[in-house]
Amino acid sequence: MSSKTGGCQCGAVRYELRAEPLQVYVCHCRECRKQSASAFGISVIMRSSDVKLVSGDIKRWSRPTDSGATLHCFFCPLCGSRVFHGDRAVDDSISVKGGSLDEPPDLAQAHHIWTSRKLSGIIIPGHAEQFEEEP
């Protein structure tokens, strides 16, 4: 695999993915819709060791989740673009925000989660694995 690159909207934060994703999720929850300002969020699950911050500094904002855990969200302090969920220094895997990749992720085999909250009019492919909430 050739490495994949990505970064924030203003270009101050750049990163490199050094392996294939463990999984790709399309999340229809309210929080992902708010965070992405779209109909869903895309999470590219990676081993933390396979994600290298190439340039820029990232800031952390944390919020509680529906399960009672705490989600650590990392973003560019200049433009505010979210790039990761999860702490690379602590967690075995993190969620790279799909919209921050230079080349969009392939969603053909993505799992769709929180489908109980998806917007009407969004069509999920019939072959896609689906979960009404978090798997």
N, C-alpha and C positions, 0 to 999 in steps of 0.2 A: 504494500500500500504506500502510495506517496502521501506525504503529510498534507493535511488540510489546514487552512488558515482562516482566521476571522478576527473580529474586533468590534469596537464600539462605533457609533454613528459618526463621530468626529475624527476617528482614526488615531486618537492618542493612545488607546489601549489596543494591543495586538497580541494574539495568542496563536499557538500551533497545536494541532491534534496529531499525535504520533502513532495512532493505531485506529482501527475501525471501531465504531461505537459498539458498546455492549447491547444497547437497545435504543430505539427511537419511539417517543411517545408524542401523541397529539392529545393535549389536555384541554378539556372543555369546561373546566371549573371557572368560577367567577374570578378568582384571584389571577389565574393565567390570562383571562380575557382582559382584566384591568391592566396587568403588567405589560401585555403585548399591545394593548389598545386595538385589539382585533377580535375575531370570532373564536380563536383558540390560541394556545401557546404550543410551541414545539420544543421538546426537551430531548437533547442528544446525550444519552448517558455514557459517560466515559470513566475509565479508571483515572483517578486523580494523578497518578504517576505518568499518564499519557497526555496530560495537558500542560503545556509550557507557556507561561506568560513571557512574551518576547519583548514587549515595551509597554511603558506607561505604568501608572499606579491604579489600583482599584480600591474602592471603599466598600465597607460592609454595612448593610442594613438588615436587621433581623425582625422576624414577625412570627407570631404563633400560628400553628396549622390546625386544621379541623381535628387532627388526631391528638392534639395536645403537645406535640413536639415543637421545636423551634427551627425555622428555616432561615439559613443565612444566605442573603442575597448580595452578590457582588456586582458593582456597577462602576462606570467611568465617572469620576468626580467633575469632569468638565462638561460633558453632554448629558449625563444621567442614564445612558443606555445600560440596561442590564446585560451582563455577559455570562455569569455563572450562578447557579444555586448550589450551595454546599461549599464547605471549606476544604480546599485542596490540601491544607496542612494537617487536617485531622481525619477527614472522611476518606474511605477507600475509593468511593466513586462520587462523581459530581454530575450535575445536569448543566450542560452547555446550552445556552439559549439558541435555538435553531436559527432565528432571524439574524444572529450576529455572525454566522458563517459567511465567508466570501462566496462560496458556492452553496446553494441551498441543499439541505439533506434530502435524500430519497425517501419519500413517505410511502412508497409502495408496500412495505412490510411493517409500517408503524402500527403500534398498538394505540387504540383510542381509549382514553380514560376519562372518568367523570362524564360519561355520556348522558347520565340523568340530568345534567345541566347544560347540554349542548343547545345552541340556538336553533330555533325552527328554521328549516330551509337548508341546513348543513347536511349534506349527504355523505355518509360514511360508506366506503366500499364494502360490499357484502362479504368479501373474504377476510376483512380486517378483524383481528381479535379486539373485542370490546369489553370494557368493564364499566358498570354503572357508577362506580366510585373508584377509589384508589385500589389497585390490585394488591 
